[in-house]
């Protein structure tokens, strides 16, 4: 039995009662966070464009777009909700990239169309996450190093898996769905820092629903797409690819959503910034550093001078989310970071531009010339603030681990939702989402998060 069939059987045949309470809790947190990031995105330009587009193209009105009064087809709603969820790069990170903005739009759009319960969509979420994370483990680190955006290259199949579960497809139909989804998978890192990056997960979620829907009607694909010659791994993988790793201990190991799991972001920017920023904020406060005292700021790490976060000339709020220079400058100048840090005005302010010019990015000399299988796993980061009086202060971490937990997740959701919804709806939405496993019809949740 090949990897494609094993994964399809796992998705369709795993009973709900086998999915642990902890896995359901983590899925609940990830989905709720992504709904919040989708809501707040209705206030920015990306949100305006994608919702206008969705309304213009129309579609059978069975699924709603978060934060709006738009009702459209489930694939189109998934496109909009996935794009909204990732529009600020404020969603979670882990597994196979940004899992929530692939899985949330898939299960909400299709779940509303099919009248599913909260528990049913959470089961599909957990299983889809497992498929995406297992593909990530088997495809190899060099997949990302070659420029693919794994959130969508892996996530499109995760979406198809979740959709297949919700639609109650057979194992054979699910194999076809994965095959169809594999031909939809695409997304390149060259589009990071542009509006097209958030389009990636939206397109992946739309493609996953499309693939499962076509398969349910008898549309066919290569049923062994993952392991086939000229198939998924052959095209997307490289020297590190390991098909067996994709199904190792399938159904017996701890759920991927629990371990290695995912992190919920504190700030709306690429997680590659989330190591340097808290270190710098701590140093600024500990040593009472003022911007005019700073000669230069050094960052040494795997995402340094040669990484996609080296963007010294960015001049937009969205580009700033992917600029170490901007994030470092903002942390040093403000001694803090928040949602409101990321504006065109802030990126282009004289004080920030001056500090950005003093930021020096350096690759880790121990790993920069090593193969991807080593380089991609090396996450050590060091920051150094050099003062005009000759002093230097520094800090280091082995990898960024900061994540919101518990009530902090609720606070983030309320802050995001309150920018679009009235207070009574925010309270209702939070209550329903936190208790999602007991919601009888997912349309109740959509009632609370639309206008």
N, C-alpha and C positions, 0 to 999 in steps of 0.2 A: 504494500500500500504506500503510495507516494505522499509527499508532504501536503499537496493540495487536498487530497481526499481526507487525510488525517485531520487537517484543520477544519474542513467542512463538517466532518462527523462531530468534532468537538463542539462546534458552534451550534449545531442543530440538536444533538443528542444529549448535551449536558443538562441534567434536570435543575430546575430553579433552586431546589433545596440544597444542592451541592455548592452553590455560590455562597461564600461565607458572609457573615454579617459585616465583617470589617471591609470586605470588598464592596459591599453595597454602600457602606458609609463613605468610602473614598469616592465612589462614583457619584454619590449625592453631592459631595463637596465640589468635585470638579465640574459637574454640570451646572450647579448653582453659580459658581464663580463665572463660568462662560456666559450664562444668561445675563449676569450683571455687566460684563464687559461688552456684550452686544447692546444692552440698553444704552449705556453711556455713549457708544459710538454713533448713535442717532444725532448727537450734537456736533459731529465733525463733518468735514467735506467728503470723506470716504463714505460715511453713512448716508449722506444726502444723495450721492451719486448712485450707490447700489440700490437704495430703496426706490429712487425715481426709475431706474432701469427695470426693476422688478415689477413695478406698477405698470410700466409701459408695455412690457412683453406679455403681461396677463397670465392666464392659466386657469385650469379648473379650480375653483375656490374651495380647497379642502384643508389648507394649512396656512397658519398665520406667520407674519414677519414680526419679530420681537420689537416692541417699542413703537409700533405703527398700527394703522387700521387696515393694512393690506392683507388680503387673503388670496392665495394663489395655489398653484400645484405644489405637491410636496418637493419635487426636485428644485423648483424655483425658490421655494421658501428656504430650503437647505442652503442654496447658493447665497441668498441674502443673509441668513442668520450666521453662517460660517464666516462670511466676509465681515459682518458687523462684529462678531466675537473676537476677531483677530485684528480689527482696524487700528487699535491702539497698542498692539503687542503687549497687552495687559493680562492675557490669559495664561493658563498654566504651562508648565514645561516638564518633559520627562517621557518615558516610554518610547515613543517613536517621533518625538518632536514637540508638537503642541496638540496633545490628544483631544482635549475638550472641544476645540473648535472644529474638529472633524466629527466627533461622536455626538455632541449636543445637538447640532443642527440636523443630523441624521435621525436620531431617535425622537426628537420633538416633532419634526415635520411629518415623518411617517407614522409616529405614534398617534398624532392628532387625526390624521387621515383614517387610521384603522381603529380609532377608539380604544387605544390600549391603556392599561393601568400604569401607575407609576412604577410598580415592581417589575412589570414586563419591560419597560424601557430601560430600567436600571440593569436588569439581567443582560439585555442586548448591549448596553454600554460596556459592562464588565467584559463580556465575551469579545466584543470588537476591540477593546483595549488590549486584551491578551493576544489577539491575532496580530495587531500592529506592532506590539512590543516584541513578540517572537520573531516577526519578520526583521525587525531592527537588529536583534541579536544575531540573526543568521546572515544578513546581507553584508555585514562588515563595515568597519569605520571608514574604509576607503570610498564607500558609496557617497557619504557626505563630503568627503575631501575632494571628490571629483566635481562637486558643484551642484549635486541634486539637493532639493529641499525635501527632506525625509518626511516632514509633516504630511505632504501630499503624495509623494511617491510610495510611501508605505501606508499612509492613512486612507488612501482611496480604497485599498483592499480591506482595511479595518472597517470602513464605512459599509462596504458591500457585505461584510460578515454580519455586522449589527443589523443591517436592513434585512438580510436573509433570515435572521432569527426572528425579527418582528413579523415578517410576512409568513412565517411558518413554511419556508421552502423545504423541499426534500434535500437530502445530501447531494444527489446528482445536480439538482437545480442550483444549489449553492456553489458547487464546483464550477458550473457555467458562469454564475455571477462573479466569482473571483476571476475567472478568465476574461470576462468582459471588462471588469474593473481594471485589470492589469493593463489593458490597452488605453485606458483613460489616464493612467498615472503619469503625472508630469509636473514640473516646477523647478525652476533654477534659481540659485542664490544670487545671480546677477541682478535679479529683480528685488533683492532686499533693499530696504530704504526707499521703495517706491510704493505706490498704491496697489501694485500688482501682487506684492507679497500677501496681504490679507485675502486677496482673491483666491490664492492657492487652496486654503482649506475649504472655502466656500465651494469651489469647483470640485474638490475631492468629495465633499458630502453630497453634492448634486450627482456626481458620477456614481457614487456608491448606491444611491437610491435607484438611479436609472438602470444600473447593472442588475440589481436584484429584481426590479420590475420587469425588465426584458426577459430575464431567466425564468420568471414565473409564468411567462406567456409562451415559453418554448424556444426562446432565442438561445443559440448555442455559441460556445467558445471552446477552446482547448481545455479539457477537464483536468489536465495535469500542468496547468500554466506555470506554476511556481518552479517545478523541476524540469520542465520540458527543454529540449535543445532549442535554442533561439527563443526561449521563454523568459519569464520574469527574472530569475536569478542570473541567467546567462547574459541578459542585457543590462540589468541594473547592478549586478554584483561585480566583484573583481577578485583579487587574490585572496582576500579575507573571507569570502563567502563560504558559508557552511550550512547547507540545507538541513542536515540532521539536527543542528542546534535549534531550528525553528519549531521542531516538535518534540524536543527532549523533555521527558517527564510530563508530557501534555496531559492535563487533567489530574495529575498527581502532585505537581509542585505547587508552591504558594502562588496565589493569584498575582499576575504581573502588576495589576493596579495597586497592590499592597507593597510588593517588593519586586523590582526597585521603585515602583510607584511614580509619583510626580510631585512637583513643587508649585505652590500658588504664589504668584508674584506680589511683591509689595509696591513695585513701581511700574509704570507703563512704558517699558523699554526692553530691548533684547536682553535675555538673561545673561549674556556674555558680559554685561555691565554690572551685574549684581554681586560680583566679587569685589571690584575696585571701589564702588560707591560707598558701601558701609564702612570699609576700612578708612577711606578718606574722611568721611563724616566724623568718625570716632577720633581721628588724629586732629582734625580741625578744632573739635571741642576740647579734647584733652590738653592740647598745647595752646589753646586760645589764639589760633592762627588767623591773621587778617590777610585778605587778598594782596594788599600792597606789600606784604612782607615776603611774598613767594617769588623766588627766582625761577624755579621750574618744578614740574611734577613728572616723575617717571613712572611708567607702568611696564613691568616685565612679566610676560606670560605667553601662553600658547596662542592667544588671540590678539597678539600685539601687532608689530609693524606689518606683518604679512597677512593678517587676518582681515575679514570683511568688515570689521568694526573700525578699521583705520580710515576715517572719513573727516579729515581736517577742514574741508571746505564746505561741509553741509550747511545749508542756509534755510532749511524748513524744519518744522517741528517733527515731521515724520522721519526725515533723514537723521534728525538728532537722536532718535531712539536707537539708531544703529551706528552712532559715533562715540567711540571711547573718548575722543577729545572733548566733545560737548558734555558727556556725563561726568567726566572727571572735573572739568571746569565748573560745572554747576554745583557739584558736591563741595568743592573747595570754596567757591565764592559765597554760596548760600549756607553751607553747613547743614544742608537738609535736601530732601527731594520729595516731590509729591506729584499728583496728576497734573497740577498747574505748572510744573516745571517745563513741560513740553508744549511750548507755544512758539510761533514764528518770532514774536517779539523777544522772547527770552534768548532764543538761538542767535539772534542778530544784535543783541544788546552789546554796547561797547565793552563793558566790563567782562562779559562772557567771552567775546571774541579775543580780547587781550589775553585772558587766561588760557584759552584754547591754543593760542600761539606759543604758550610756554609748556605745553604738554609734549612729552617725549615718549613714544611707544617703542619698546624693544622686544624682540622675540627672545624666548628662552634659548640661550645658546646650546644647552644640553640636548635639546630635542628638535630644533627647527629644521635640521637637515635629515632627520630620521624618517623612516617609512611611516605611512599613515597609521598603521596598526599600533605604533608606539606614540606618535605625535598626538593622535586624536584622544588618547586616554590620559595624557599628561595635562592636568588642569592647574598646576601650581601658579599662583599669582603673587606679585610683590608690587607695592606702591611706595614711592619715596617722594617726600616733599622737601625740596632743597630751598633753604631760606637765604635771603640776601645778606644776612649777617654771618653766613658760613655754616650754620647749623643744618642738620638733616634729620628728619624723623621718618620712620618707615614701619610697615607692617606686612605680613605675609599670611597666605592661607594655602592649603593644599587643593581645595576646590570650593566653589561657592555652594553653600548649603542653606542659605536663608530662605525661609518660606513662612507664609502666614498659616496659623493654626487656630482651631477652636473659634472663639468669639471674634478673633481678628478677621476671619473670613466673612462673618456676618456684617461686621462694620464696613468692610470693603464693598460688599454687595449693596448695603443701604446707601453708601455714598454714591455709588454708580447709578443705582436705580432712581435715586431722588432727583437726579438731574433731568429725568424724563417723566417719571410717574408722580402722581400726587401721593402724599404721605400714607393715606389709607390703603392704596394699592401696593405701595412698597411693603407695608406691614403684612398684607395679605399674601403677597408673593413670597416673602421670606418664610412665612409660616408654612405655606404649601411646599416650597422647595426643600425645606429642612425635614419635612415629614413625607417626602416624595414616595417612599416605599408603600405608604398607606393610601395614596391618592387613587381613587377609583376610576377616574377618567382624566387623562392628561389635558384635556381641553380646559379643565378648571385652572390649571397653571397658565395656559395661554390666555385665558380670560384676564388673569391678574397682571400679565406682563405686556399687554397690548393696550392701545388707546382707542 
